[in-house]
Amino acid sequence: AQSVSQHNHHVILSEAASLELGCNYSYGGTVNLFWYVQYPGQHLQLLLKYFSGDPLVKGIKGFEAGFIKSKFSFNLRKPSVQWSDTAEYFCAVNAALGFQKLVFGTGTRLLVSP
Amino acid sequence: KAGVTQTPRYLIKTRGQQVTLSCSPISGHRSVSWYQQTPGQGLQFLFEYFSETQRNKGNFPGRFSGRQFSNSRSEMNVSTLELGDSALYLCASSLASASSMNTEAFFGQGTRLTVV
């Protein structure tokens, strides 16, 4: 069965600090990879996605992620965080088989202090 | 374009009752999937429907069921509610199909179910 691991459950950063959130998945086949964000009181929003091609993908709000197939990893990065980035971040995997069944990591709560 | 709409937003039910939650997908999306979000278990897949057929089911008891209508709207039902069913239930829609594998899911605001 597929599984997704997020290494950091809680992260506290000061504004302007750099962010890297780890995500590893276990699935031997072709996968689609996602990072979703959930701001307080809001619904899950897509930050970025990887289907194929360039392993470095750029998303909204200055976020980017790097896919390393040999390490089954898809880490999220942002060079300089802002207070408004305070949210919960979820890594998710979907087997690229034409149906929609996301397997989520446990999430990382990010708190950015001003 | 309107997003995924879930109704109601909040529900309080008593143990043993049943509940029906509704989801209207983004226009043109035929795949609707449901997830349960709890502090302890995180986000877990319940089931997915496409063209009125359940394509996938997660590891939940048979008390959890769903259906999809011809207009792609979906409902999920939980019978004989237990305290542990208290959760945020999220619906997502997408263009996912056998001919369109690389798609993303768009989520609704969720229905917060509290079982007392």
Interface residues (C-beta under 8 A of the other chain):
Chain A: N32 F34 Y36 Q42 H43 L44 Q45 L46 K49 F51 S52 F90 A92 N94 A96 L97 G98 F99 Q100 K101 L102 V103 F104 G105 T106 G107
Chain B: S31 S33 Y35 G42 L43 Q44 F45 E48 F50 R55 N56 G58 L90 A92 S94 A96 S97 A98 S99 S100 M101 N102 T103 E104 A105 F106 F107 G108 Q109 G110
